[in-house]
Amino acid sequence: MADLTGGHADVRVDLRVVADLVEPGSRVLDVGCGDGELLALLERTRGVDARGLELGQDGVRDAVARGLSVIQGDADSDLAFYPDGAFDYAILSQTIQATRNPKRVLEDLLRIGRRAIVSFPNFGHVDVRLRLLFTGRMPVSSRLPYSWYDTPNIHFCTMRDFVALCEEVGATVERAIALDGNGKKLPFNAPWWVWNLIGAQGVFLLSKR
């Protein structure tokens, strides 16, 4: 993969993987954009027309301070106000598990963008399975740092769960990438059951059938 950091090695590896899926010069909406790290990367390396939607006021403030076009809004309710086909890409990075209605949010992403890019932590990862098996408790780790009672993640899913949801909403999986615990691409292709076992995160490029 080409170096997308533009000399900024502190950019999260998984965000570079997402950025690599975006065509230069595209119109992009980043939903749940946080402080705008991905949007800034896309503007710098892909020359995109970037817009962001973020629920947290602190994230909006930090993104605007970067010079980014970001507004405060809720993916569960505010995506309905965006017109069909308004963007080339609608991106939801590490956020779908925190939405109240993931199915409706995914349908909106596919309506708003010609393509959607979705990434999320894989709750089917072997580390999660082993922690549940041997401790009998919900896992807490560097990738899942919250206890069950204070986590913002309310709809955990596995990679196979997400593929099933894509089929249900009529989405075509154009490309799927499994990432390891450090956010790097796994360097081989494998059946879904293998990726579902050893992939710590999934990144999906989708389009509407």
N, C-alpha and C positions, 0 to 999 in steps of 0.2 A: 504494500500500500504506500502511496506517495506520502511524503511528510507534509502534513497539513498544519503543523503548529506555527509555521511562520517564525520559527525561532523561539517560540514560547513553549518550552517543554513541560510547563506546569499544567497545561490543559489536560483534563481527564482523558484517559485513553479511549473509553467508551464513546465520548463525544466526538473524537476524531473518527471513529468507525461510523457513527451516524453521519457526520459531515461528508464522508467519502461517498455516501449514497446520493448526495444532492448535486444536480447538474449546475454548472456555473451560470450565473445570471438569472436564476429562478426567483419566483415570488414565494416566500416562505412564511408560514405562521408557526411559531413555536408556542405550544400550549403548555402551561406550567413551566415557564421558562426560567424561573428562579431569578438569579441576579444577572442573567443574560449571557452566561459564559458561552453557550452554544451559538447564540445569535452573533456574538462578537466574532467567534471563530468563523462562522459562515460568511459574514461580511468581509472579513480579512482575507480569507482564502478562496472563497467562491464568488465573491462579488454579487451576493444576492440582494434582493429587495426584502429586507427582514422586518417582520412584525412579531410582537410577543404578547401573550396573555398570561398574567400571573395573579394568583389569589392573594399572596402575602404582600402587605404594604411595604415591608422592608425590601423584599425582592424587587418590587417595582421601582422603589427609590434607587437601589443600587444599579439596576439596569439602565434607568434614565440617566444616572450619573455617568454611565459609560457612553452616553450619547445615542442610546438605542431607542427605538420607537416601541414602547411597551406600555400597555394599559392594565389596570387592575380588573380582574374578572374571574368568574368561576366556570370551569370547563363543563360542569354538570348543567348549568343553566344558560350561560352566555353564548355558547357556540351556536345555538339556534338562531341568533341574530345575524350570523355571517351568511352571505349569499352562496349559492351553489357555484363551485368552480372558481372561487375567488383567488385561490392560490395554486401554485404548481405542487407544493408539498405542504402538508399539515403534519407537524411533528409533535409527538407526545413521548418525551424521554423520561423514563423512571417515574411515571406519574399515574398510569392507568390503574394501578392497584390502590391508589389513594382516592379514586373517584367513587361517587355513590352509585352510579349506573354505568359501568364500563361498556356495556353493549351499546347504549345510546350514544355515549361519547365516541366510540369507534365508528358508529354509523355517521355521526356528524363529521368526523375527520375525513371519511371517504367521500362525503358530499361536498365539503368545503374545498378539498384539495384533489388535484388529478391523481396524486399519489399520497399515501400516508406512510409515515415512518414511526414505528412504535417500539420502544425498548422497555424492559421490565426485569426485575429479579425473578429467577426461576425457583419457585418453591419446591420443585421436584428434584433439586440438586442433591447429590448423594450426602453431602454434609448435613443438610437439613434433615434428610431421612434418618441418618445415623443418630443425630441429636435427639430426635423424637423417639427413636427406638430404644436408646440406652438411658436416656434421662426421663422420658415420659413428659417432657415439658417443651413449650414452644421455644425454638432456638433464638438465642441472642448472639450476634457475631458482628464483625466489622461491616459486613454487607447488610445485615439485618439488625441494627444496633438498638432497637427499641424493645421494651418488654411488651407482652401481649396487651396490657391494660393502658398503655400510653402511645401505642404506635399509630402513625397517621395512615398506615397501610391497612385498609379495611376489606380488600378483596384480593387476597393472595391467589396466584394461579401458577400452574406449571406451563412449560412450553407446549405440551400437548393440549392442555386446556385452551390455550390461546389459539392454536391451530383450529380446534373445534369451533371456537367462537367466530373465527374468520370464515369458516364454511357456513356457519349459521347466518351471517350477515351478507353473504355473497361476495366476499373479498377474495381476490387472487393474491397468493403469496408469490411475488416476483422474485424475492430473494430473502433468505433467512440466514442469520449469522449467530453462532453461539460464541459467547465470551467466557473466559476463565475468571477466576476470582480476582484477578488484577485488571479486568476489563479488556484483555487482549483477545483477539480472535483465535479460536481453536484452529490449528493449522491443518485440518483435514475435514473431509465430508464424512457424514455418518448417518445412519437411520435415525428417525425421530427419537426412538426409545433411548439411543445412546446419548444424543444431545440433551435429552430430558434428564438424564442421569448425571452427566458430568458438566453440563453448561451452567455456569453461575448466573448468566444473564442471557436474554435473547434480544436480538434486534431484527425487526421485520420490515421489509419494504412491501407495501400493499397497493393494490389498485382495485377499483370496483369492477365487477364483471359486467 
